[in-house]
Amino acid sequence: AVAVIVTIGNPTEGASRASLETWILVAAVLGPALALCLVASRVWSGQASAMSMAVVSGALWGLFAVLTKTVVHRLDVTSLAGVLE
């Protein structure tokens, strides 16, 4: 997940927010991939199920890290009102 976000998002110094198009593309790629992993974890059992759930967990942790970084940056730069805009 982090590799997809970094590759597609093309982060540069000073740009802390991705465009709406970038987030739509990330959601279009990650959404179906994670949904397939969840379906696979219900169909398979044992190690295959655990691995597919691990992929989902890792991807969501990566997304959480990116979103948290953005919110913390906005808190640092502006205020709570800046985060809510």
DRENFI-818894 format. One record per residue: residue number from 1; y, z, x of N, C-alpha, C, CB in turn. Coordinates in pm, 1 decimal. Each point is the difference from the previous one (the first is absolute). Glycine has a CB too. Layout:
// residues N
@i->NUM; nnorth->Y; nup->Z; neast->X; canorth->Y; caup->Z; caeast->X; cnorth->Y; cup->Z; ceast->X; cbnorth->Y; cbup->Z; cbeast->X
...
//
This chain:
// residues 85
@i->1; nnorth->-119.2; nup->0.0; neast->82.6; canorth->119.2; caup->0.0; caeast->-82.6; cnorth->124.5; cup->0.0; ceast->86.4; cbnorth->-124.2; cbup->119.9; cbeast->-180.0
@i->2; nnorth->124.6; nup->-35.8; neast->280.3; canorth->116.8; caup->6.7; caeast->87.8; cnorth->17.4; cup->-132.7; ceast->73.1; cbnorth->-31.2; cbup->249.0; cbeast->28.1
@i->3; nnorth->-78.3; nup->-308.8; neast->15.6; canorth->9.3; caup->-128.7; caeast->69.6; cnorth->57.6; cup->-107.5; ceast->-91.5; cbnorth->-195.6; cbup->64.1; cbeast->143.3
@i->4; nnorth->155.6; nup->-65.1; neast->-269.0; canorth->53.2; caup->-97.9; caeast->-95.3; cnorth->148.4; cup->23.8; ceast->-22.5; cbnorth->-224.5; cbup->-16.8; cbeast->-111.5
@i->5; nnorth->262.9; nup->142.2; neast->92.6; canorth->140.8; caup->32.3; caeast->-24.2; cnorth->84.9; cup->-35.6; ceast->120.6; cbnorth->-68.5; cbup->184.1; cbeast->-154.4
@i->6; nnorth->20.8; nup->-152.2; neast->274.1; canorth->77.3; caup->-29.6; caeast->120.6; cnorth->8.1; cup->-150.2; ceast->23.7; cbnorth->-70.0; cbup->219.6; cbeast->98.2
@i->7; nnorth->-39.5; nup->-290.8; neast->-119.7; canorth->-0.6; caup->-144.3; caeast->23.8; cnorth->88.0; cup->-73.9; ceast->-100.0; cbnorth->-230.2; cbup->20.1; cbeast->93.4
@i->8; nnorth->213.4; nup->9.9; neast->-219.6; canorth->76.6; caup->-69.6; caeast->-103.7; cnorth->144.1; cup->48.8; ceast->-3.7; cbnorth->-209.4; cbup->-29.2; cbeast->-133.6
@i->9; nnorth->228.0; nup->160.9; neast->150.4; canorth->134.0; caup->56.9; caeast->-7.7; cnorth->88.8; cup->-36.7; ceast->116.0; cbnorth->-97.5; cbup->183.5; cbeast->-125.1
@i->10; nnorth->37.4; nup->-215.2; neast->240.8; canorth->75.4; caup->-36.9; caeast->119.5; cnorth->114.4; cup->97.5; ceast->25.8; cbnorth->-60.0; cbup->-239.5; cbeast->-39.2
@i->11; nnorth->29.3; nup->367.1; neast->65.1; canorth->106.1; caup->99.2; caeast->15.9; cnorth->85.3; cup->-28.1; ceast->123.1; cbnorth->-145.0; cbup->167.7; cbeast->-113.9
@i->12; nnorth->273.1; nup->-144.5; neast->100.1; canorth->93.3; caup->-16.0; caeast->110.8; cnorth->84.9; cup->125.4; ceast->10.6; cbnorth->4.2; cbup->-251.4; cbeast->-29.6
@i->13; nnorth->52.6; nup->271.0; neast->144.3; canorth->83.2; caup->117.0; caeast->22.0; cnorth->119.6; cup->-4.3; ceast->-93.9; cbnorth->-73.5; cbup->12.1; cbeast->240.8
@i->14; nnorth->99.5; nup->99.7; neast->-304.2; canorth->115.1; caup->9.9; caeast->-88.1; cnorth->-26.6; cup->-39.5; ceast->-143.8; cbnorth->135.1; cbup->-43.7; cbeast->196.5
@i->15; nnorth->-247.8; nup->-16.7; neast->-225.0; canorth->-32.5; caup->-38.5; caeast->-137.6; cnorth->-108.9; cup->92.5; ceast->-51.6; cbnorth->63.4; cbup->-242.0; cbeast->43.4
@i->16; nnorth->-24.7; nup->340.3; neast->-125.5; canorth->-97.6; caup->98.8; caeast->-45.1; cnorth->-61.8; cup->-34.2; ceast->-135.1; cbnorth->126.6; cbup->169.3; cbeast->127.4
@i->17; nnorth->-76.6; nup->-272.4; neast->-194.2; canorth->-52.3; caup->-34.6; caeast->-131.5; cnorth->-49.8; cup->-144.0; ceast->-1.2; cbnorth->157.1; cbup->164.5; cbeast->-106.8
@i->18; nnorth->-271.5; nup->-181.8; neast->45.3; canorth->-54.3; caup->-135.2; caeast->-15.7; cnorth->56.9; cup->-61.6; ceast->-127.3; cbnorth->-213.1; cbup->63.6; cbeast->122.8
@i->19; nnorth->211.5; nup->-193.8; neast->-127.6; canorth->49.8; caup->-69.2; caeast->-119.0; cnorth->-100.5; cup->14.5; ceast->-114.2; cbnorth->127.1; cbup->-164.6; cbeast->144.7
@i->20; nnorth->-80.2; nup->138.4; neast->-264.6; canorth->-86.9; caup->6.3; caeast->-117.0; cnorth->-114.3; cup->-100.1; ceast->12.2; cbnorth->194.6; cbup->73.8; cbeast->-140.1
@i->21; nnorth->-166.0; nup->-190.6; neast->195.5; canorth->-104.2; caup->-101.8; caeast->17.2; cnorth->-111.3; cup->50.0; ceast->91.9; cbnorth->171.9; cbup->-179.5; cbeast->-35.4
@i->22; nnorth->-134.0; nup->253.2; neast->138.5; canorth->-99.8; caup->54.4; caeast->92.6; cnorth->-90.3; cup->99.4; ceast->-71.0; cbnorth->158.4; cbup->-32.2; cbeast->191.0
@i->23; nnorth->-99.8; nup->121.8; neast->-271.0; canorth->-80.5; caup->98.7; caeast->-71.7; cnorth->-90.0; cup->-67.0; ceast->-103.2; cbnorth->180.4; cbup->170.0; cbeast->35.2
@i->24; nnorth->-131.5; nup->-275.6; neast->-98.1; canorth->-83.4; caup->-72.8; caeast->-96.1; cnorth->-118.4; cup->-64.5; ceast->71.2; cbnorth->201.3; cbup->-42.8; cbeast->-145.3
@i->25; nnorth->-177.1; nup->-13.9; neast->262.2; canorth->-108.0; caup->-61.9; caeast->77.1; cnorth->-102.2; cup->104.3; ceast->45.7; cbnorth->159.5; cbup->-178.7; cbeast->75.7
@i->26; nnorth->-111.6; nup->293.2; neast->-29.3; canorth->-90.9; caup->107.6; caeast->42.0; cnorth->-83.6; cup->46.8; ceast->-118.6; cbnorth->162.9; cbup->72.2; cbeast->179.1
@i->27; nnorth->-99.8; nup->-53.6; neast->-294.9; canorth->-73.4; caup->42.2; caeast->-119.5; cnorth->-100.6; cup->-106.5; ceast->-43.8; cbnorth->198.1; cbup->136.6; cbeast->-70.7
@i->28; nnorth->-160.3; nup->-264.1; neast->84.1; canorth->-89.8; caup->-109.0; caeast->-39.5; cnorth->-122.4; cup->-7.9; ceast->90.2; cbnorth->196.7; cbup->-125.3; cbeast->-87.7
@i->29; nnorth->-181.1; nup->162.6; neast->213.9; canorth->-112.6; caup->-2.9; caeast->93.8; cnorth->-81.9; cup->128.4; ceast->-10.2; cbnorth->132.2; cbup->-148.1; cbeast->154.8
@i->30; nnorth->-65.0; nup->262.7; neast->-148.9; canorth->-71.3; caup->127.4; caeast->2.6; cnorth->-59.6; cup->37.9; ceast->-135.1; cbnorth->152.0; cbup->71.1; cbeast->181.0
@i->31; nnorth->-81.9; nup->-101.1; neast->-289.8; canorth->-48.8; caup->38.9; caeast->-132.4; cnorth->-140.7; cup->-49.8; ceast->-28.9; cbnorth->234.1; cbup->-1.4; cbeast->-76.7
@i->32; nnorth->-255.5; nup->-129.5; neast->79.1; canorth->-135.0; caup->-50.4; caeast->-26.7; cnorth->-103.4; cup->44.5; ceast->104.0; cbnorth->106.4; cbup->-195.1; cbeast->-109.9
@i->33; nnorth->-65.2; nup->202.9; neast->235.8; canorth->-94.4; caup->42.0; caeast->104.4; cnorth->-46.6; cup->143.5; ceast->-23.8; cbnorth->111.2; cbup->-155.7; cbeast->163.5
@i->34; nnorth->-18.2; nup->243.5; neast->-197.8; canorth->-37.3; caup->139.4; caeast->-25.5; cnorth->-79.0; cup->13.1; ceast->-129.4; cbnorth->203.7; cbup->75.2; cbeast->123.6
@i->35; nnorth->-170.0; nup->-155.4; neast->-223.5; canorth->-76.6; caup->1.9; caeast->-124.8; cnorth->-144.5; cup->-43.6; ceast->24.7; cbnorth->210.6; cbup->-48.0; cbeast->-129.9
@i->36; nnorth->-228.6; nup->-54.7; neast->213.2; canorth->-136.3; caup->-43.0; caeast->34.3; cnorth->-76.2; cup->109.8; ceast->73.4; cbnorth->80.3; cbup->-236.6; cbeast->12.6
@i->37; nnorth->-11.9; nup->307.8; neast->75.0; canorth->-65.5; caup->110.5; caeast->70.9; cnorth->-41.9; cup->109.8; ceast->-97.3; cbnorth->135.3; cbup->-51.9; cbeast->205.2
@i->38; nnorth->-51.2; nup->80.9; neast->-303.6; canorth->-36.1; caup->101.8; caeast->-99.0; cnorth->-119.1; cup->-43.7; ceast->-83.9; cbnorth->238.0; cbup->74.1; cbeast->-6.9
@i->39; nnorth->-240.0; nup->-199.6; neast->-33.7; canorth->-113.8; caup->-52.0; caeast->-76.2; cnorth->-125.7; cup->4.5; ceast->86.1; cbnorth->153.1; cbup->-149.3; cbeast->-134.9
@i->40; nnorth->-140.5; nup->110.8; neast->261.0; canorth->-115.1; caup->2.1; caeast->91.0; cnorth->-53.8; cup->141.3; ceast->17.4; cbnorth->92.3; cbup->-199.5; cbeast->119.0
@i->41; nnorth->-3.4; nup->298.1; neast->-115.4; canorth->-46.7; caup->137.7; caeast->17.7; cnorth->-76.2; cup->49.4; ceast->-122.2; cbnorth->194.1; cbup->43.3; cbeast->150.5
@i->42; nnorth->-165.0; nup->-99.8; neast->-268.2; canorth->-74.2; caup->37.8; caeast->-120.2; cnorth->-134.4; cup->-72.7; ceast->-7.6; cbnorth->217.5; cbup->42.6; cbeast->-117.5
@i->43; nnorth->-222.4; nup->-164.3; neast->171.6; canorth->-122.5; caup->-80.3; caeast->-6.8; cnorth->-99.6; cup->44.8; ceast->105.9; cbnorth->131.6; cbup->-194.3; cbeast->-88.5
@i->44; nnorth->-83.5; nup->213.0; neast->211.0; canorth->-87.1; caup->38.9; caeast->109.7; cnorth->-10.4; cup->151.4; ceast->8.1; cbnorth->61.6; cbup->-208.7; cbeast->124.2
@i->45; nnorth->-157.3; nup->253.6; neast->-45.3; canorth->-13.3; caup->143.8; caeast->22.3; cnorth->-17.2; cup->24.8; ceast->149.3; cbnorth->-103.0; cbup->34.2; cbeast->-229.9
@i->46; nnorth->106.9; nup->89.9; neast->266.4; canorth->-22.0; caup->36.8; caeast->139.7; cnorth->115.6; cup->-37.7; ceast->90.4; cbnorth->-240.6; cbup->-26.6; cbeast->-39.9
@i->47; nnorth->205.5; nup->-25.1; neast->157.8; canorth->100.0; caup->-30.7; caeast->101.7; cnorth->95.6; cup->-110.9; ceast->-42.7; cbnorth->-163.8; cbup->71.8; cbeast->171.0
@i->48; nnorth->114.9; nup->-170.4; neast->-242.0; canorth->86.8; caup->-110.1; caeast->-43.7; cnorth->107.8; cup->50.6; ceast->-95.3; cbnorth->-190.9; cbup->-161.2; cbeast->27.1
@i->49; nnorth->152.8; nup->250.3; neast->-117.3; canorth->97.2; caup->58.5; caeast->-92.2; cnorth->102.4; cup->84.2; ceast->75.0; cbnorth->-173.3; cbup->1.0; cbeast->-180.7
@i->50; nnorth->126.1; nup->77.4; neast->275.6; canorth->90.1; caup->84.3; caeast->79.2; cnorth->96.8; cup->-84.0; ceast->82.2; cbnorth->-177.1; cbup->175.7; cbeast->10.1
@i->51; nnorth->129.0; nup->-284.9; neast->46.2; canorth->87.5; caup->-85.7; caeast->80.6; cnorth->107.2; cup->-67.1; ceast->-85.9; cbnorth->-189.9; cbup->-39.6; cbeast->158.7
@i->52; nnorth->152.6; nup->-5.9; neast->-277.0; canorth->100.3; caup->-63.9; caeast->-85.4; cnorth->104.9; cup->100.9; ceast->-46.0; cbnorth->-172.0; cbup->-166.4; cbeast->-75.7
@i->53; nnorth->131.3; nup->289.7; neast->49.1; canorth->97.6; caup->103.5; caeast->-35.2; cnorth->86.4; cup->37.8; ceast->120.2; cbnorth->-157.9; cbup->86.7; cbeast->-174.6
@i->54; nnorth->101.9; nup->-92.1; neast->294.1; canorth->77.9; caup->27.3; caeast->121.1; cnorth->107.3; cup->-106.2; ceast->21.1; cbnorth->-199.4; cbup->113.1; cbeast->101.6
@i->55; nnorth->167.3; nup->-237.9; neast->-131.3; canorth->99.0; caup->-107.9; caeast->10.9; cnorth->114.8; cup->24.2; ceast->-97.7; cbnorth->-180.5; cbup->-162.3; cbeast->70.5
@i->56; nnorth->148.1; nup->198.5; neast->-193.7; canorth->103.7; caup->28.8; caeast->-99.7; cnorth->85.3; cup->118.0; ceast->45.0; cbnorth->-148.6; cbup->-88.6; cbeast->-182.8
@i->57; nnorth->84.3; nup->193.5; neast->229.1; canorth->73.1; caup->118.4; caeast->45.2; cnorth->93.1; cup->-32.2; ceast->116.5; cbnorth->-190.9; cbup->142.1; cbeast->-76.0
@i->58; nnorth->141.3; nup->-214.4; neast->173.8; canorth->82.4; caup->-35.9; caeast->115.5; cnorth->117.8; cup->-87.6; ceast->-37.9; cbnorth->-201.6; cbup->17.0; cbeast->141.4
@i->59; nnorth->178.2; nup->-111.6; neast->-231.0; canorth->108.2; caup->-88.6; caeast->-43.6; cnorth->107.5; cup->77.9; ceast->-74.3; cbnorth->-162.3; cbup->-189.9; cbeast->-14.9
@i->60; nnorth->120.9; nup->280.7; neast->-71.7; canorth->98.5; caup->78.0; caeast->-74.7; cnorth->75.4; cup->97.6; ceast->89.5; cbnorth->-143.4; cbup->-21.9; cbeast->-202.0
@i->61; nnorth->77.0; nup->77.1; neast->302.9; canorth->71.0; caup->86.0; caeast->96.4; cnorth->103.0; cup->-81.0; ceast->78.0; cbnorth->-202.9; cbup->147.9; cbeast->19.8
@i->62; nnorth->168.9; nup->-269.9; neast->16.5; canorth->95.9; caup->-86.0; caeast->69.7; cnorth->120.3; cup->-31.7; ceast->-86.7; cbnorth->-187.1; cbup->-97.3; cbeast->130.5
@i->63; nnorth->163.8; nup->65.2; neast->-256.1; canorth->109.0; caup->-28.0; caeast->-92.6; cnorth->85.6; cup->124.5; ceast->-21.7; cbnorth->-140.6; cbup->-175.2; cbeast->-112.2
@i->64; nnorth->76.3; nup->289.3; neast->99.1; canorth->70.8; caup->127.2; caeast->-15.5; cnorth->90.5; cup->26.7; ceast->120.1; cbnorth->-190.5; cbup->88.8; cbeast->-137.8
@i->65; nnorth->141.5; nup->-116.8; neast->257.2; canorth->79.8; caup->22.4; caeast->121.6; cnorth->124.2; cup->-88.1; ceast->2.0; cbnorth->-208.6; cbup->61.5; cbeast->123.1
@i->66; nnorth->194.1; nup->-186.6; neast->-162.2; canorth->114.6; caup->-91.7; caeast->-1.4; cnorth->102.4; cup->44.1; ceast->-104.0; cbnorth->-148.5; cbup->-188.5; cbeast->75.2
@i->67; nnorth->102.4; nup->224.2; neast->-193.7; canorth->93.0; caup->42.7; caeast->-104.8; cnorth->68.4; cup->131.5; ceast->36.2; cbnorth->-141.8; cbup->-117.0; cbeast->-169.6
@i->68; nnorth->68.0; nup->210.5; neast->229.0; canorth->58.9; caup->126.9; caeast->41.3; cnorth->105.5; cup->-21.6; ceast->106.5; cbnorth->-213.0; cbup->116.6; cbeast->-55.3
@i->69; nnorth->186.8; nup->-205.1; neast->149.7; canorth->97.1; caup->-28.4; caeast->106.4; cnorth->130.0; cup->-53.0; ceast->-59.1; cbnorth->-187.9; cbup->-48.7; cbeast->160.0
@i->70; nnorth->177.6; nup->-38.1; neast->-258.6; canorth->118.8; caup->-56.5; caeast->-63.8; cnorth->80.4; cup->107.7; ceast->-71.7; cbnorth->-120.1; cbup->-217.7; cbeast->-26.8
@i->71; nnorth->53.0; nup->304.4; neast->-47.3; canorth->70.1; caup->105.8; caeast->-73.2; cnorth->65.9; cup->97.7; ceast->96.2; cbnorth->-162.7; cbup->-23.0; cbeast->-189.1
@i->72; nnorth->92.3; nup->63.0; neast->293.9; canorth->57.1; caup->93.0; caeast->97.5; cnorth->119.6; cup->-62.8; ceast->70.0; cbnorth->-225.5; cbup->105.0; cbeast->33.2
@i->73; nnorth->217.9; nup->-233.3; neast->-1.6; canorth->113.6; caup->-68.0; caeast->62.7; cnorth->120.8; cup->1.6; ceast->-92.8; cbnorth->-157.8; cbup->-146.6; cbeast->129.6
@i->74; nnorth->135.8; nup->119.6; neast->-257.2; canorth->111.9; caup->-0.6; caeast->-94.1; cnorth->56.4; cup->140.0; ceast->-19.1; cbnorth->-100.1; cbup->-197.6; cbeast->-115.6
@i->75; nnorth->17.3; nup->300.2; neast->117.0; canorth->50.1; caup->137.5; caeast->-7.8; cnorth->85.6; cup->32.3; ceast->121.1; cbnorth->-201.8; cbup->67.5; cbeast->-131.9
@i->76; nnorth->158.8; nup->-114.0; neast->247.7; canorth->73.2; caup->26.5; caeast->123.3; cnorth->133.2; cup->-73.6; ceast->1.0; cbnorth->-216.8; cbup->33.1; cbeast->120.5
@i->77; nnorth->218.5; nup->-154.6; neast->-171.5; canorth->120.1; caup->-83.0; caeast->5.8; cnorth->98.2; cup->35.6; ceast->-110.9; cbnorth->-135.6; cbup->-182.9; cbeast->101.7
@i->78; nnorth->85.0; nup->206.9; neast->-220.9; canorth->90.5; caup->23.2; caeast->-112.3; cnorth->-20.7; cup->139.7; ceast->-56.2; cbnorth->-0.6; cbup->-245.2; cbeast->-53.6
@i->79; nnorth->-58.3; nup->254.5; neast->-61.5; canorth->-23.0; caup->127.5; caeast->-66.2; cnorth->-109.8; cup->-19.7; ceast->-102.9; cbnorth->240.3; cbup->74.2; cbeast->36.6
@i->80; nnorth->-266.6; nup->29.7; neast->-114.2; canorth->-99.6; caup->-12.1; caeast->-105.7; cnorth->41.5; cup->-107.9; ceast->-100.2; cbnorth->-61.2; cbup->243.2; cbeast->28.8
@i->81; nnorth->189.6; nup->-254.3; neast->-55.2; canorth->48.5; caup->-104.4; caeast->-91.0; cnorth->-28.2; cup->-138.9; ceast->57.1; cbnorth->179.4; cbup->155.8; cbeast->-83.2
@i->82; nnorth->-174.4; nup->-169.8; neast->215.7; canorth->-28.8; caup->-128.0; caeast->63.2; cnorth->-144.7; cup->-40.3; ceast->-15.8; cbnorth->179.9; cbup->45.3; cbeast->161.6
@i->83; nnorth->-269.9; nup->51.7; neast->-162.8; canorth->-142.0; caup->-29.4; caeast->-18.2; cnorth->-26.4; cup->-47.1; ceast->-142.5; cbnorth->-59.5; cbup->170.9; cbeast->174.9
@i->84; nnorth->131.2; nup->-113.4; neast->-270.3; canorth->-23.8; caup->-30.5; caeast->-141.1; cnorth->65.6; cup->-128.6; ceast->-46.8; cbnorth->-17.3; cbup->241.1; cbeast->-37.6
@i->85; nnorth->101.4; nup->-303.2; neast->119.5; canorth->67.1; caup->-123.7; caeast->-43.7; cnorth->-91.6; cup->-118.4; ceast->-4.9; cbnorth->205.8; cbup->86.8; cbeast->95.1
//
